[in-house]
Amino acid sequence: MKILHLSYSKNIQDGGISISIKQLLKNNYNISNKWFCNNTTPKILRDFTLLKKIKKSNHDLTHIHGLWRSQNRLAAFFSKSLKPFIITPHGMVDKWALSQSKFKKKLALNCWEKKAFYNAKCIHALCENEAMEIKSLFPELKVAVIPNSVNFPNLKKIKNLKPIWRRTFNKSERILLFLGRFHKKKGIEELLSAWKIFSDLNKSTNWRLVFVGFGDKKYLLKRIKEEKIKFVKVYGKISGITKDVVFYNSDAFILPSFSEGLPMAAVEAMTFKLPCLLSRQCNLSEIFKQNSSLNLEPNIQSILKALSDLNKFDQKDLDEIGENNYKYVSNNFSLPMVSSKINKLYNWVLGNSEKPDFIF
């Protein structure tokens, strides 16, 4: 089986999409994968350059990742060249996402995205909430619910390595980690406001907020300086073993996001047994039910309450929450489990098997 993946970029420019595709390429069920990205060609005639590459590709099925780009326009108007294809929106159809650049997205939906969706054999949702959002827009389409898979860390390789903040914090200080894109979608503005109130009210707290990632770093640093926000540091983007070391040396993870498909940073944090402060928009419903005291909404008061609750936990409480999180990701996001479902989806689209029970 030969699969062609189409997305915007293979690096951090495409956020979690590139990470999830790299995980898909590890599928170990006799699948041959190719991956084309449209940002590798000049913008002028980009659609047709990509189409030319696709026509030369020897593939059985195309898997399109994300919306609003060249690959989606091709899916609308040159669907035969893509052969059977599926689309994974990666959270780009939820209400908050559609409300951003609203006019442009409405125009794109009417000009090509709707046609692309109807040409697809199936739409791949990363969670049930995303599936419901898709069904609300396109009730007659088939939707498969399959999460991304996640790597589980090799702790022997990293336990003796030092994190990027090794010269800033001592061992008695606890790290609350935000890892990802510095963007308003992630609730960073509200998080900074809540953290200022929290740190002013809890001058003796041993919790430290650490931002690690990419995006508008200047905005964060400017606010921290102007508002004299205490106990917070900002670092740039990281990857590979450096990222694993950051997770390993953190004590909790926070993501007060307004909109997600499935936040891989949060799932990765759970593989390191970290307690997670998450909004329900992160679409990790089981975690939201399990750790009700750490649930939050992307607003200042809700984040402040979650921070205050976190501050009251002792290490035994944190360890128990972390263990529960680890069990959850082990049972739902392992590579063999996700690969098996992806394989069943591809075979069904190609007419090689009956419809799996996760497609509705």
Secondary structure, DSSP 8 states (H G I E B T S, - for coil): -EEEEEES-SSGGGTHHHHHHHHHTT--SS-EEEEEEGGGS-STTHHHHHHHHHHH---SEEEEESSSSHHHHHHHH-HHHH-SEEEE-TTTTSHHHHHTTHHHHHHHIIIIIHHHHHHSSEEEESSHHHHHHHHHH-TTS-EEE---------HHHHTTS--TTTTT--TTSEEEEEEEEESGGGTHHHHHHHHHHHHHH-TT--EEEEEEEEE-HHHHHHHHHHTT--SEEEE----HHHHHHHHHT-SEEEE--S--S--HHHHHHHHTT--EEEBGGG--HHHHHHTGGG-B-SSHHHHHHHHHHHHH--HHHHHHHHHHHHHHHHHH--HHHHHHHHHHHHHHHTTSS---TTB-
